[in-house]
Amino acid sequence: MGRKTKGIDFDITKPSMGSDEPHLSGLWEVFEGYEIRVPGDGAPYLEAVGEMKKSYRPLADTPFLFLAFARLADQPSTEEVLRSWIEEYGLLGVHYDDGRPYLPVYYPEPATPPLMYDTEGGPGENLMYFWASAQEANRVLSLYEAALNRDEEKLERLLGGPDVVQRITKNYLEAARIGG
């Protein structure tokens, strides 16, 4: 078995993160609780309830946050796992005033991300997106670890076959030759 990424691997990013200004540092809020709302005409979503209990800078204060989020996909997708995560780190921040999550599929027109993200949830902060995001993060982490371990079989399996790996390798080598 190859090397697994650990939280300490992300400590190097901590000193380079933002200043004390919220828009530069990515200040995030965590509330006293969260409720799952089930609307009559949409997907179940998360919404904060109560007062803010803490604020933190996710990338500076918890440089391992991506790793922890990606590892959620290794656990069963239960309400207990979800609640534990959001009570510690808060919501993903994908709900916006117009009700659409910030995903290209929901925006046929060019969409500009907001300067400040919504930490209180709403219809755009749906449960299906939360779990799909954790699975995608897990896939990215698996690709990284397979590349780090030079595990060609795993890379081929994750990317969809040897042809894809060869094409990516060829593109990388061409880009390196042009750039270097």
N, CA, C and O of each residue as an XYZ file, in Angstrom:
720
protein
N       0.837     -1.183      0.000
C       0.000      0.000      0.000
C       0.879      1.241      0.000
O       1.895      1.294      0.692
N       0.488      2.220     -0.765
C       1.261      3.445     -0.889
C       1.027      4.413      0.258
O       0.273      4.145      1.193
N       1.688      5.524      0.152
C       1.601      6.571      1.159
C       0.221      7.221      1.147
O      -0.311      7.520      0.078
N      -0.364      7.445      2.327
C      -1.635      8.147      2.478
C      -1.333      9.570      2.948
O      -0.441      9.783      3.770
N      -2.061     10.518      2.433
C      -1.885     11.909      2.816
C      -2.394     12.114      4.243
O      -3.426     11.568      4.633
N      -1.650     12.909      5.013
C      -2.007     13.185      6.405
C      -2.204     14.690      6.589
O      -1.786     15.490      5.752
N      -2.836     15.053      7.683
C      -3.080     16.463      7.983
C      -1.814     17.292      8.010
O      -1.817     18.439      7.563
N      -0.738     16.738      8.523
C       0.519     17.469      8.625
C       1.064     17.875      7.244
O       1.826     18.834      7.133
N       0.670     17.144      6.205
C       1.116     17.459      4.853
C       0.615     18.830      4.388
O       1.177     19.420      3.465
N      -0.439     19.331      5.028
C      -1.021     20.609      4.633
C      -0.535     21.772      5.487
O      -0.906     22.915      5.220
N       0.282     21.519      6.505
C       0.753     22.588      7.383
C       1.553     23.651      6.648
O       1.595     24.802      7.082
N       2.179     23.289      5.557
C       2.994     24.240      4.814
C       2.173     25.403      4.256
O       2.716     26.483      4.027
N       0.881     25.200      4.037
C       0.046     26.263      3.478
C      -0.318     27.314      4.513
O      -0.648     28.441      4.142
N      -0.270     26.989      5.778
C      -0.748     27.883      6.826
C      -0.089     29.264      6.824
O      -0.817     30.255      6.886
N       1.222     29.394      6.758
C       1.812     30.731      6.842
C       1.447     31.655      5.678
O       1.563     32.874      5.811
N       1.015     31.113      4.557
C       0.765     31.946      3.379
C      -0.666     32.435      3.273
O      -1.011     33.087      2.287
N      -1.502     32.149      4.242
C      -2.915     32.448      4.120
C      -3.285     33.822      4.657
O      -3.171     34.079      5.856
N      -3.732     34.710      3.760
C      -4.421     35.952      4.073
C      -3.929     36.760      5.253
O      -2.899     36.462      5.859
N      -4.697     37.792      5.561
C      -4.435     38.621      6.727
C      -5.652     38.532      7.622
O      -6.449     37.600      7.509
N      -5.796     39.498      8.508
C      -6.939     39.478      9.414
C      -8.205     40.047      8.790
O      -9.261     40.015      9.423
N      -8.132     40.559      7.587
C      -9.323     41.075      6.912
C     -10.176     39.905      6.456
O      -9.663     38.990      5.812
N     -11.492     39.908      6.778
C     -12.341     38.760      6.438
C     -12.326     38.392      4.962
O     -12.322     37.205      4.634
N     -12.318     39.368      4.063
C     -12.378     39.024      2.641
C     -11.048     38.484      2.129
O     -11.015     37.841      1.080
N      -9.961     38.728      2.838
C      -8.668     38.192      2.430
C      -8.354     36.864      3.107
O      -7.654     36.021      2.547
N      -8.873     36.688      4.306
C      -8.501     35.511      5.069
C      -9.509     34.378      4.961
O      -9.239     33.273      5.434
N     -10.666     34.624      4.351
C     -11.670     33.589      4.238
C     -12.309     33.271      5.578
O     -12.480     32.101      5.918
N     -12.666     34.295      6.343
C     -13.296     34.108      7.648
C     -14.600     33.342      7.490
O     -15.431     33.680      6.647
N     -14.774     32.317      8.300
C     -15.945     31.448      8.211
C     -16.614     31.376      9.570
O     -15.952     31.449     10.605
N     -17.943     31.232      9.560
C     -18.699     31.185     10.802
C     -19.318     29.808     11.014
O     -19.734     29.141     10.067
N     -19.367     29.400     12.279
C     -20.027     28.162     12.672
C     -21.090     28.549     13.699
O     -20.818     29.319     14.621
N     -22.279     28.022     13.541
C     -23.403     28.395     14.389
C     -23.692     27.336     15.446
O     -23.139     26.236     15.419
N     -24.579     27.699     16.386
C     -24.932     26.799     17.487
C     -25.527     25.485     16.994
O     -25.325     24.439     17.611
N     -26.248     25.536     15.904
C     -26.848     24.324     15.370
C     -27.256     24.493     13.925
O     -27.186     25.589     13.367
N     -27.678     23.414     13.334
C     -28.113     23.397     11.939
C     -29.329     22.492     11.836
O     -29.416     21.471     12.519
N     -30.249     22.868     10.990
C     -31.431     22.045     10.775
C     -31.528     21.657      9.308
O     -31.142     22.408      8.412
N     -32.050     20.473      9.099
C     -32.331     20.026      7.744
C     -33.756     20.450      7.426
O     -34.695     20.069      8.125
N     -33.914     21.226      6.390
C     -35.232     21.689      5.959
C     -35.646     20.865      4.741
O     -34.835     20.598      3.855
N     -36.893     20.474      4.708
C     -37.406     19.688      3.592
C     -38.546     20.478      2.941
O     -39.684     20.418      3.405
N     -38.243     21.216      1.869
C     -39.288     21.997      1.207
C     -40.218     21.096      0.397
O     -39.864     19.970      0.048
N     -41.384     21.597      0.111
C     -42.335     20.817     -0.676
C     -41.932     20.677     -2.129
O     -42.360     19.736     -2.798
N     -41.116     21.594     -2.635
C     -40.806     21.606     -4.067
C     -39.309     21.568     -4.381
O     -38.899     22.012     -5.454
N     -38.505     21.058     -3.484
C     -37.070     21.043     -3.766
C     -36.344     20.010     -2.930
O     -36.958     19.207     -2.228
N     -35.036     20.045     -3.019
C     -34.193     19.097     -2.293
C     -34.023     19.534     -0.838
O     -34.043     20.731     -0.549
N     -33.856     18.582      0.080
C     -33.578     18.940      1.470
C     -32.291     19.769      1.552
O     -31.327     19.505      0.834
N     -32.290     20.765      2.428
C     -31.126     21.632      2.555
C     -30.837     21.930      4.019
O     -31.636     21.623      4.903
N     -29.689     22.530      4.253
C     -29.225     22.857      5.597
C     -29.344     24.354      5.851
O     -29.147     25.175      4.956
N     -29.671     24.683      7.092
C     -29.773     26.082      7.476
C     -29.326     26.223      8.928
O     -29.674     25.400      9.775
N     -28.552     27.270      9.208
C     -28.068     27.526     10.559
C     -29.216     27.981     11.451
O     -30.138     28.664     11.005
N     -29.141     27.585     12.726
C     -30.086     28.055     13.731
C     -29.274     28.505     14.948
O     -28.202     27.968     15.227
N     -29.801     29.493     15.662
C     -29.107     29.994     16.839
C     -28.062     31.028     16.478
O     -28.001     31.525     15.353
N     -27.253     31.333     17.457
C     -26.207     32.346     17.312
C     -24.920     31.738     16.750
O     -24.728     30.522     16.759
N     -24.052     32.618     16.265
C     -22.737     32.163     15.823
C     -21.954     31.748     17.067
O     -21.880     32.502     18.037
N     -21.370     30.548     17.040
C     -20.602     30.094     18.198
C     -19.096     30.297     18.018
O     -18.360     30.402     18.999
N     -18.639     30.352     16.763
C     -17.214     30.625     16.531
C     -17.025     31.085     15.101
O     -17.871     30.866     14.234
N     -15.896     31.726     14.884
C     -15.479     32.032     13.515
C     -14.022     31.606     13.394
O     -13.273     31.613     14.371
N     -13.645     31.244     12.205
C     -12.270     30.804     11.976
C     -11.913     31.021     10.510
O     -12.786     31.295      9.686
N     -10.640     30.899     10.192
C     -10.156     30.992      8.819
C      -9.814     29.575      8.373
O      -8.745     29.062      8.705
N     -10.718     28.934      7.617
C     -10.540     27.510      7.312
C      -9.173     27.128      6.760
O      -8.575     26.157      7.224
N      -8.677     27.854      5.801
C      -7.420     27.446      5.179
C      -6.213     27.732      6.054
O      -5.201     27.039      5.954
N      -6.305     28.749      6.919
C      -5.184     29.079      7.797
C      -5.251     28.303      9.109
O      -4.245     27.765      9.572
N      -6.440     28.247      9.704
C      -6.579     27.611     11.015
C      -6.691     26.092     10.930
O      -6.330     25.395     11.878
N      -7.182     25.575      9.816
C      -7.337     24.135      9.637
C      -6.813     23.760      8.252
O      -7.604     23.417      7.373
N      -5.503     23.817      8.040
C      -4.962     23.538      6.717
C      -5.272     22.128      6.214
O      -5.161     21.863      5.017
N      -5.655     21.228      7.107
C      -5.993     19.855      6.751
C      -7.466     19.709      6.371
O      -7.929     18.590      6.150
N      -8.212     20.812      6.289
C      -9.657     20.752      6.097
C     -10.052     19.999      4.828
O     -11.001     19.214      4.853
N      -9.353     20.219      3.735
C      -9.666     19.487      2.498
C      -9.524     17.987      2.719
O     -10.369     17.205      2.285
N      -8.472     17.600      3.383
C      -8.239     16.181      3.653
C      -9.379     15.597      4.491
O      -9.889     14.521      4.179
N      -9.775     16.294      5.543
C     -10.872     15.819      6.393
C     -12.177     15.737      5.601
O     -12.951     14.793      5.763
N     -12.412     16.725      4.749
C     -13.629     16.718      3.942
C     -13.608     15.554      2.948
O     -14.608     14.854      2.783
N     -12.478     15.353      2.296
C     -12.362     14.257      1.322
C     -12.553     12.901      1.988
O     -13.136     11.995      1.391
N     -12.078     12.754      3.192
C     -12.196     11.477      3.912
C     -13.637     11.190      4.346
O     -13.946     10.056      4.714
N     -14.529     12.198      4.312
C     -15.938     11.947      4.623
C     -16.526     10.889      3.699
O     -17.392     10.115      4.107
N     -16.058     10.854      2.459
C     -16.588      9.900      1.483
C     -16.213      8.459      1.828
O     -16.784      7.521      1.272
N     -15.267      8.279      2.733
C     -14.899      6.929      3.175
C     -15.840      6.422      4.267
O     -15.791      5.252      4.647
N     -16.690      7.310      4.763
C     -17.640      6.958      5.820
C     -19.033      6.822      5.221
O     -19.279      7.292      4.110
N     -19.945      6.183      5.945
C     -21.323      6.113      5.440
C     -21.942      7.515      5.408
O     -21.672      8.333      6.288
N     -22.755      7.786      4.414
C     -23.401      9.092      4.273
C     -24.605      9.167      5.207
O     -25.752      9.069      4.770
N     -24.331      9.339      6.491
C     -25.402      9.364      7.478
C     -25.609     10.766      8.016
O     -24.749     11.635      7.870
N     -26.757     10.977      8.636
C     -27.035     12.283      9.242
C     -26.051     12.556     10.373
O     -25.669     13.707     10.586
N     -25.635     11.528     11.099
C     -24.679     11.698     12.196
C     -23.328     12.215     11.677
O     -22.742     13.122     12.269
N     -22.843     11.648     10.591
C     -21.580     12.089      9.997
C     -21.713     13.531      9.513
O     -20.821     14.348      9.738
N     -22.815     13.840      8.856
C     -23.076     15.190      8.366
C     -23.107     16.189      9.520
O     -22.436     17.220      9.467
N     -23.870     15.892     10.546
C     -23.997     16.814     11.692
C     -22.652     17.026     12.384
O     -22.317     18.153     12.750
N     -21.897     15.981     12.563
C     -20.585     16.094     13.189
C     -19.693     17.046     12.402
O     -19.018     17.898     12.979
N     -19.696     16.895     11.087
C     -18.872     17.752     10.229
C     -19.291     19.212     10.339
O     -18.464     20.077     10.625
N     -20.559     19.487     10.114
C     -20.991     20.893     10.065
C     -20.961     21.548     11.445
O     -20.776     22.762     11.535
N     -21.137     20.784     12.514
C     -21.028     21.376     13.849
C     -19.598     21.796     14.152
O     -19.372     22.717     14.938
N     -18.641     21.132     13.539
C     -17.231     21.484     13.730
C     -16.764     22.561     12.753
O     -16.081     23.503     13.156
N     -17.124     22.434     11.470
C     -16.553     23.300     10.434
C     -17.550     24.239      9.752
O     -17.130     25.160      9.051
N     -18.846     24.036      9.935
C     -19.840     24.880      9.283
C     -20.251     24.325      7.928
O     -19.843     23.236      7.524
N     -21.069     25.110      7.243
C     -21.594     24.701      5.939
C     -20.580     24.975      4.835
O     -19.547     25.600      5.075
N     -20.875     24.509      3.634
C     -19.968     24.707      2.510
C     -20.051     26.114      1.923
O     -19.096     26.587      1.307
N     -21.185     26.782      2.111
C     -21.313     28.154      1.609
C     -21.735     28.230      0.158
O     -21.299     29.133     -0.556
N     -22.559     27.322     -0.294
C     -22.966     27.315     -1.697
C     -24.355     27.892     -1.927
O     -24.846     27.870     -3.056
N     -25.002     28.407     -0.883
C     -26.306     29.053     -1.056
C     -26.096     30.548     -1.291
O     -25.321     31.194     -0.586
N     -26.795     31.087     -2.287
C     -26.723     32.510     -2.587
C     -28.120     33.069     -2.644
O     -29.096     32.320     -2.681
N     -28.220     34.376     -2.652
C     -29.526     35.038     -2.597
C     -30.499     34.571     -3.660
O     -31.704     34.529     -3.414
N     -30.007     34.220     -4.832
C     -30.938     33.794     -5.885
C     -31.314     32.312     -5.753
O     -32.051     31.785     -6.587
N     -30.815     31.642     -4.716
C     -31.224     30.276     -4.432
C     -30.473     29.203     -5.194
O     -30.711     28.016     -4.969
N     -29.577     29.581     -6.085
C     -28.833     28.576     -6.841
C     -27.456     28.375     -6.203
O     -26.819     29.352     -5.810
N     -26.986     27.133     -6.092
C     -25.617     26.946     -5.620
C     -24.653     27.463     -6.680
O     -24.986     27.498     -7.865
N     -23.466     27.861     -6.254
C     -22.495     28.377     -7.214
C     -21.828     27.215     -7.953
O     -20.714     26.802     -7.628
N     -22.530     26.712     -8.939
C     -22.058     25.617     -9.777
C     -22.370     25.964    -11.221
O     -23.461     26.456    -11.511
N     -21.444     25.720    -12.130
C     -21.687     26.073    -13.536
C     -22.985     25.514    -14.112
O     -23.606     26.156    -14.960
N     -23.404     24.336    -13.668
C     -24.615     23.732    -14.223
C     -25.849     24.593    -13.939
O     -26.813     24.553    -14.703
N     -25.830     25.360    -12.866
C     -26.968     26.195    -12.513
C     -26.902     27.587    -13.144
O     -27.875     28.338    -13.081
N     -25.772     27.935    -13.747
C     -25.589     29.252    -14.307
C     -25.260     29.157    -15.803
O     -24.094     29.018    -16.171
N     -26.280     29.232    -16.664
C     -25.974     29.201    -18.097
C     -25.221     30.464    -18.528
O     -24.477     30.448    -19.508
N     -25.424     31.558    -17.785
C     -24.699     32.795    -18.050
C     -23.432     32.805    -17.201
O     -23.339     32.058    -16.227
N     -22.449     33.645    -17.557
C     -21.249     33.740    -16.716
C     -21.644     34.180    -15.305
O     -22.397     35.140    -15.140
N     -21.147     33.492    -14.310
C     -21.477     33.803    -12.917
C     -20.229     34.263    -12.188
O     -19.175     33.633    -12.275
N     -20.357     35.359    -11.477
C     -19.257     35.875    -10.690
C     -19.436     35.418     -9.252
O     -20.493     35.653     -8.667
N     -18.432     34.772     -8.663
C     -18.593     34.349     -7.273
C     -18.703     35.577     -6.370
O     -18.134     36.625     -6.673
N     -19.426     35.448     -5.275
C     -19.581     36.582     -4.366
C     -18.274     36.877     -3.635
O     -17.407     36.011     -3.520
N     -18.144     38.101     -3.148
C     -16.957     38.458     -2.373
C     -16.974     37.785     -1.004
O     -15.928     37.405     -0.478
N     -18.150     37.644     -0.440
C     -18.294     36.975      0.852
C     -19.263     35.810      0.666
O     -20.281     35.949     -0.011
N     -18.958     34.697      1.250
C     -19.794     33.511      1.122
C     -20.826     33.465      2.239
O     -20.591     34.002      3.321
N     -21.956     32.835      1.992
C     -23.038     32.738      2.953
C     -22.797     31.538      3.865
O     -22.803     30.393      3.413
N     -22.590     31.808      5.133
C     -22.295     30.736      6.084
C     -23.537     30.214      6.797
O     -23.444     29.292      7.607
N     -24.708     30.800      6.502
C     -25.929     30.431      7.230
C     -26.805     29.417      6.496
O     -27.799     28.959      7.060
N     -26.475     29.060      5.280
C     -27.222     28.055      4.547
C     -28.473     28.584      3.886
O     -28.726     29.789      3.878
N     -29.255     27.674      3.332
C     -30.470     28.004      2.609
C     -30.681     26.957      1.525
O     -29.947     25.971      1.471
N     -31.676     27.158      0.658
C     -32.013     26.145     -0.361
C     -30.850     25.694     -1.255
O     -30.847     24.557     -1.727
N     -29.890     26.545     -1.488
C     -28.749     26.143     -2.314
C     -27.787     25.204     -1.606
O     -26.953     24.568     -2.251
N     -27.895     25.110     -0.294
C     -26.997     24.290      0.527
C     -27.623     22.906      0.711
O     -27.892     22.468      1.829
N     -27.845     22.233     -0.424
C     -28.602     20.981     -0.316
C     -27.715     19.787      0.030
O     -26.509     19.773     -0.216
N     -28.375     18.788      0.610
C     -27.668     17.613      1.118
C     -26.988     16.811      0.019
O     -25.871     16.326      0.198
N     -27.658     16.673     -1.109
C     -27.091     15.912     -2.214
C     -25.778     16.548     -2.687
O     -24.808     15.845     -2.971
N     -25.758     17.877     -2.767
C     -24.534     18.565     -3.186
C     -23.416     18.350     -2.162
O     -22.261     18.162     -2.544
N     -23.744     18.377     -0.878
C     -22.741     18.168      0.166
C     -22.030     16.832     -0.038
O     -20.801     16.769     -0.067
N     -22.829     15.753     -0.182
C     -22.228     14.428     -0.329
C     -21.510     14.280     -1.666
O     -20.459     13.642     -1.733
N     -22.061     14.862     -2.733
C     -21.393     14.800     -4.043
C     -20.052     15.532     -3.988
O     -19.078     15.086     -4.594
N     -19.997     16.643     -3.271
C     -18.739     17.402     -3.136
C     -17.706     16.601     -2.352
O     -16.525     16.602     -2.702
N     -18.140     15.919     -1.299
C     -17.214     15.091     -0.526
C     -16.664     13.954     -1.391
O     -15.480     13.627     -1.311
N     -17.520     13.356     -2.214
C     -17.070     12.281     -3.100
C     -16.082     12.799     -4.150
O     -15.094     12.133     -4.461
N     -16.353     13.982     -4.689
C     -15.434     14.567     -5.678
C     -14.089     14.902     -5.035
O     -13.041     14.662     -5.634
N     -14.113     15.452     -3.823
C     -12.875     15.745     -3.105
C     -12.100     14.455     -2.849
O     -10.874     14.434     -2.956
N     -12.807     13.389     -2.515
C     -12.174     12.102     -2.277
C     -11.515     11.576     -3.549
O     -10.426     11.004     -3.502
N     -12.175     11.772     -4.670
C     -11.605     11.324     -5.952
C     -10.329     12.107     -6.276
O      -9.337     11.528     -6.720
N     -10.360     13.408     -6.055
C      -9.171     14.244     -6.286
C      -8.032     13.794     -5.382
O      -6.892     13.669     -5.829
N      -8.337     13.552     -4.120
C      -7.321     13.080     -3.179
C      -6.765     11.719     -3.610
O      -5.558     11.489     -3.540
N      -7.635     10.833     -4.049
C      -7.190      9.510     -4.518
C      -6.273      9.635     -5.725
O      -5.276      8.919     -5.822
N      -6.598     10.534     -6.644
C      -5.732     10.772     -7.809
C      -4.371     11.307     -7.375
O      -3.335     10.866     -7.871
N      -4.383     12.257     -6.449
C      -3.139     12.825     -5.936
C      -2.270     11.743     -5.307
O      -1.076     11.652     -5.589
N      -2.880     10.922     -4.453
C      -2.115      9.873     -3.782
C      -1.607      8.831     -4.770
O      -0.488      8.336     -4.628
N      -2.410      8.495     -5.761
C      -1.958      7.532     -6.773
C      -0.784      8.100     -7.566
O       0.173      7.382     -7.858
N      -0.851      9.382     -7.915
C       0.265     10.010     -8.637
C       1.505     10.083     -7.752
O       2.614      9.802     -8.206
N       1.315     10.461     -6.493
C       2.420     10.548     -5.540
C       3.105      9.198     -5.363
O       4.328      9.124     -5.238
N       2.302      8.125     -5.352
C       2.826      6.767     -5.178
C       3.238      6.113     -6.492
O       3.717      4.979     -6.508
N       3.051      6.833     -7.588
C       3.351      6.309     -8.922
C       2.634      4.981     -9.173
O       3.185      4.043     -9.749
N       1.395      4.945     -8.720
C       0.552      3.754     -8.846
C      -0.237      3.863    -10.154
O      -1.363      4.360    -10.174
N       0.371      3.391    -11.236
C      -0.234      3.530    -12.559
C      -1.554      2.776    -12.687
O      -2.469      3.250    -13.360
N      -1.665      1.620    -12.057
C      -2.926      0.864    -12.122
C      -4.077      1.655    -11.506
O      -5.169      1.725    -12.070
N      -3.821      2.244    -10.350
C      -4.864      3.022     -9.688
C      -5.199      4.275    -10.501
O      -6.367      4.641    -10.627
N      -4.183      4.924    -11.048
C      -4.427      6.095    -11.901
C      -5.294      5.723    -13.097
O      -6.243      6.433    -13.428
N      -4.968      4.621    -13.735
C      -5.761      4.172    -14.885
C      -7.202      3.891    -14.477
O      -8.138      4.275    -15.178
N      -7.374      3.225    -13.351
C      -8.729      2.916    -12.877
C      -9.509      4.194    -12.557
O     -10.675      4.317    -12.930
N      -8.871      5.144    -11.868
C      -9.542      6.386    -11.473
C      -9.817      7.310    -12.656
O     -10.814      8.031    -12.671
N      -8.933      7.283    -13.638
C      -9.079      8.191    -14.783
C      -9.868      7.587    -15.937
O     -10.279      8.310    -16.845
N     -10.083      6.304    -15.918
C     -10.903      5.719    -16.975
C     -10.128      4.936    -18.013
O     -10.635      4.725    -19.114
N      -8.942      4.506    -17.710
C      -8.219      3.630    -18.615
C      -6.853      4.158    -19.011
O      -6.536      5.327    -18.792
N      -6.040      3.272    -19.603
C      -4.665      3.637    -19.955
C      -4.591      4.724    -21.026
O      -3.638      5.504    -21.031
N      -5.563      4.798    -21.930
C      -5.528      5.822    -22.976
C      -5.580      7.223    -22.379
O      -4.887      8.130    -22.839
N      -6.408      7.390    -21.349
C      -6.529      8.694    -20.697
C      -5.220      9.050    -20.010
O      -4.760     10.188    -20.113
N      -4.611      8.096    -19.310
C      -3.354      8.333    -18.620
C      -2.268      8.703    -19.628
O      -1.502      9.638    -19.395
N      -2.195      7.976    -20.746
C      -1.194      8.285    -21.766
C      -1.394      9.683    -22.340
O      -0.424     10.410    -22.555
N      -2.666     10.071    -22.592
C      -2.944     11.401    -23.132
C      -2.548     12.492    -22.129
O      -1.957     13.502    -22.510
N      -2.871     12.287    -20.856
C      -2.509     13.264    -19.828
C      -0.998     13.363    -19.711
O      -0.455     14.465    -19.624
N      -0.309     12.221    -19.707
C       1.151     12.212    -19.615
C       1.767     12.927    -20.809
O       2.695     13.718    -20.644
N       1.263     12.657    -22.002
C       1.773     13.309    -23.211
C       1.573     14.826    -23.126
O       2.488     15.589    -23.435
N       0.378     15.264    -22.709
C       0.108     16.695    -22.579
C       1.014     17.350    -21.548
O       1.490     18.467    -21.751
N       1.252     16.654    -20.441
C       2.128     17.177    -19.401
C       3.557     17.326    -19.929
O       4.195     18.358    -19.721
N       4.052     16.300    -20.605
C       5.421     16.354    -21.125
C       5.557     17.460    -22.182
O       6.575     18.151    -22.222
N       4.557     17.627    -23.023
C       4.595     18.705    -24.026
C       4.592     20.071    -23.353
O       5.326     20.969    -23.767
N       3.772     20.234    -22.322
C       3.703     21.506    -21.604
C       5.039     21.784    -20.898
O       5.497     22.927    -20.869
N       5.663     20.743    -20.330
C       6.934     20.915    -19.652
C       8.030     21.299    -20.637
O       8.904     22.107    -20.325
N       7.972     20.708    -21.838
C       8.972     21.011    -22.861
C       8.809     22.453    -23.329
O       9.807     23.147    -23.524
N       7.601     22.912    -23.510
C       7.336     24.288    -23.956
C       7.720     25.280    -22.862
O       8.335     26.311    -23.135
N       7.351     24.961    -21.623
C       7.609     25.870    -20.517
C       9.042     25.848    -20.030
O       9.498     26.816    -19.422
N       9.760     24.773    -20.282
C      11.095     24.638    -19.702
C      12.113     24.707    -20.729
O      13.303     24.612    -20.427
